[in-house]
Amino acid sequence: MLVKDDNVMSDRWGKRPSDRSIGELLEAGVITLDKPSGPTSHQVTAWAKGTLCMKKMGHGGTLDPNVSGVLPLCLGKAMRLTDLVLSSDKEYICLMRLHRDRDEKKIRNVIGEFVGKIYQFPPVRSAVKRQMRIRTVSEIKIIEMNGRDILFRVSCDAGTYIRTLCTDIGEALGCGANMIELRRSRSGSMTEDGAVSLFDLKDSYIFWQQHGREDWIRSMVQPMEVLVAPLPKIIVKASAVDAVCHGADLNIQGIHMIDEDIRKNALVALMTARGELVALGTMMMSTPKVMATSQGKAVKVTRVMMSAGRYPRMWKFSTDLEELKERESV
């Protein structure tokens, strides 16, 4: 990151996400659940919600009942970041069955043609409007071929229908094909390696509640900051954090550090020096402009995530109308 202003106050406030208590994590955390095949995503979320005695919980990215794999669960305040999960890229493991025999070389060549931008119509039973969509498939890797059965891994944009992809591949091969089994192995930065089952989630909660053993459940509940990992970031000065928490936009004077090459109008995460998520916002100028300018509005805050009062209030309301309109942050 680039240092905009190294003349900052010592960081005596806040708490690193890794130092939060289990209760704090449950109030604004994320769980990578390994959804089993059978129940709907809503049913699984409801079971997890009851297991953890949560008031608010939502899932990021619906999986069909017969599809298993990574289902991100957003707890409490983290539900406000569900859209970031929904828009993140995905990875699936798919078993496809051809309706007729085809030469292996031809199969590989045809599947390779579906890497890149593709056109799709959502399935008839989908919950969205059936209109042509453009999606990007970044990779298709064939894992194993056994007769007409083909096991492959696909990395793609959010909203890509793998069932439709199988149908389209079958049509391109001139033999027809359908999806037999599907598992989501990754959603954004959340992978199946870190996914937990409903049974382990329930047991870990009981161990914590009844025996005071929190290591197990702590390993399952991640702080909400993991959801903004793909976003460019700005480190806010401690003196400006509380103003942002009250809805003020971030001025250049309130920036301590900034990621390189952030473009104007990009979505950014405003963080503290301790790694806490303060807010999300839209860049009003690029990184080079921020580094070359000493005044002006750098970020328009669109979503405040941190509660006010955690950092000292080092600002005051202005009686000047123009300053009120500018919503100065420092």
N, C-alpha and C positions, 0 to 999 in steps of 0.2 A: 504494500500500500504506500501511497505518497503521503508525506507529512505536510499538511497545510499550515499548521501552527503548533509548534512544540512548546509554546509558553502556556501550559495548562496547569490547573490545580491538581494537587495530589488526589488520587482516587481513593477516597475514604468511605464511599457509599456504595450501595448496591451489593449484589451477591452473584458470584459466578453460577451459571446454570447447573454445573456439576455439584455445587454445594447446597442446592435446594433440598428441602425435606421431601419425603414421599407425599405428604399432603399438598405441598406446593406443586410438585410435579403432576399430581392428579388434577389440580386446578387448571393447569395449562400445559398438558403433555401430549405425547403421541405414542401410540402402540402399533407396531408392525405385526398384525395378526395373520396367522396362517389359516385362512378360511378353508373349511372342509367342503367337499363336494356334497350337495344335497340341499342344505338350507339356503335361503336367500341372504343377500348381504344385509338387508334390514333385520332379519331374524337374528343373525349372528351378532350384529351390533347391539340389539336389544338384550341378548344374553350377556354380552360383555358389560353392558351398562348396569344390569342387575347384579352381576358378580362383583363389580367394584363399587356398588351403591352410589352411582353417579347420577347427577341431575341432568347434565348435558353431555351428550356424546354423539358424534356423527362419523360416518365413514367417507373416505375419499376415493371415489371410483367404483361404481357398482360392478360386481361380478355376477354372471348368470348363476342360477342355482347349481348346475352341474359343473361349474368351473371352480377350481381350487386355487390357492396361492395367496399372494401378498394383498392384504386389505388394510390400508392405513386407517387407524381409528384416531380421531382428534377429540381430545378431552377438554371440557370446559371452555376456557377462553381461546384455546387453539382451534376451536371450530370456526373462528373467524378467518382462518387461513386455509380452509378446506379447498378454496378455489385454486390455490397454488398446487395442491396435490392433484386435483382434477386435470390441470393443464400440463402436468409433467409427463415426460416421455415414459413409455412402458416397454417391458420385455416379457415375452411369452414362450412357453414350450408347448408345441402343438403336435398332435398325432393326426395325420391326414391319411385318408384311404382313397386310392384311385379306384374307379369303377372298372377299368380294364388295364391290361398289362401295357407298359410303355418302356422303351429303352432307357436305361439309367442316364446315359449321356444327354438324351433329349429332356429328361426330367430336370436335370441340373441346369441345363441351359434355359429352360422356360422359367423355372423358379428364379433364376438370376435376373430375368427381365422385370421382375416385380420389385427390385430394389430401386429406390428413388421415389419420385412423385407418382402416386397412383390415384385413380378415380374410383370412388365407391358409392353405391347406394346402400343406405342402412337396411338391415333385414326387415321383413314385413312385420315381425313381432316387436321391433324395437320401439322404445318410448319417445323417439325423436322424429321430427318431420322427415319423410322420405324424399330427399333431394340430393342431387349429385354433390359429393364432397371430395376435396383433394386432401390426401394425407401423404406423409413421407415415411417410407420404410427405409431405415438406415442400414439394416443388415438382415439377411436370411442365411442361416448356417444349417446345413443338413447334418444332423447328428448320426442318424442311422436309417438305412433302407432295408426293408425285409419284404420282398415281393411287391405288393401294392401298398403296403403300409410305409409311410414316410414320417420320421420323427425329425422335427426341425425347431430351431430357435429363431425368433424374430424380434428385432428391436424396431420400434415404430412410434409415431406420434400418438398422443392421447386421442381417443375417439376412432381408432382404427379397428374395424371389425374383422377378426381373424377368421370367423366362419365364412364371411363373404370372400375373404382372401383365398381360402381353400377352394371355394366354388369357382372363383375366377381362374385360379391355376388349372383346375380341371377342365374348364372350357378352353383355355389356351392349349392344353395338351390334346384336346379333342376326344377325351374319354370320360370326362366328368369326375368329380371328387367331392368328398365331404369331410367335415371335421369330426373326429371320433372322440378326442379328449383334449382338454386345454388346461394349462396351469399358468398363472401369472407369476413370474420369477422376480420381477422388479417393478417398482413404481417410483419414478424419480430416483432418489438416493436410497430408498428402502428396498432391501433385497431379502430373498427367502432365507438367506443364511442367518439373518437376525429376526426372523419371524417366530412367533410363539403361538402355541395352541391354546384353545379355550380352557382346557384342563389345567395346563401349567399356570395360566393366568389366575384361575380360581384358587389353586393350591398356594401360589405365591402370596395372594391377598390374605388367605387364612393364616399363613405362617407369619405375616406381618402383624395382623390384627390380634391374633391369639398368643403368639410367642415372641413378638417384638423383633423378629428376624426380617430385616428389610433388604438384604443383599439381593435376594432373588427377584423381588418385584422391582427393585431399582434398576436391575439389568434389563427389564422389559419396558419400562416407561421412560421415554426420552423427552427432554425439554422441547418446547415448541420451536426453539431456534433451529432445529434440524430441518424444518420445512422451508426456511429461507436460505439454506446453504447454497442453492444454485444462483441466488440473486447477487448483483453487485452491492457493495456495502460502503457505508460512511460511518466513521466513528465520531460520535457527537461529544463535545466537551461536557464535562460534568455540570458546568454552570448553565448549560442550555437545555439539559435533559428535561427538567420539570416544565419548562415553557412548552416544549414539544408535547409533553404529556397532557397539557391543557389545550392542545390543538393548534399551537402556533406553528407556522411554517419555519423551516430551518434556513437561517441566513448564513452567509459565508463565514461571518465572525464566530459562528457556533461549531465550525468543523475543525476537528483535530486531525483526522486522517481520512483518506478517500482512495477507493480502488482506481486503478489506471483504466483509461479508455472507456469510461462510462459515457454513453451518448445522451444527448438531450431527449427528454420525454421517456427515458427508460425507467422502469420500476426498480426502486432501490430499497434496501433495508437499512434503517437507521439503528445503529448499535451503540452500546456503551463500551468503554474500554475493558470492562469485565466480560464482554460477550453477551450482554442482555439485549433482547430485542425491544426497542423503544417504539418504533412505528414503521409503517411503509409509506412511501411517497414517490412522487414523479419528479425526475430531474428537470430543473428549469434551464440548466446550461450544462455543457459537457465538462468532463474533467479538466481538459486544458484551459477552458475558460475560468473554471473555479480556481485553478492554480495561479492564473494570471490576474485575478480580480480580488480586490480587498473588501468590496461591499456588494450588496445585492442579495436577492432571494435565490438560494441554491436548490432547495427542494420544497415542493408543495406537498404537505402532509395530507395523505388520503385516508389513513387508517392508524389510529393510535392503539398500541397493544399493551403498553405499560401503564399501570395505575399511577396517578399523580401522588406526590408526597414521598416517593421513595428516594428522591434526590432533593437537595435543598433548593428552596425557592430563591433564586438570585435575580429576579426580575420583578417589575411592578407594572400595574396598569397605567397606561399613559392617558392624559387628558387631551392630548393632541389628536384630532380626528384623522389626520393623515397617517399618523403612526398606528392608530387602531386599524385602519384599512390595510396597512402593510403587514400587520400582525408580527411585529418584530419578535424574534426569538431570544435575542440577547440584549 
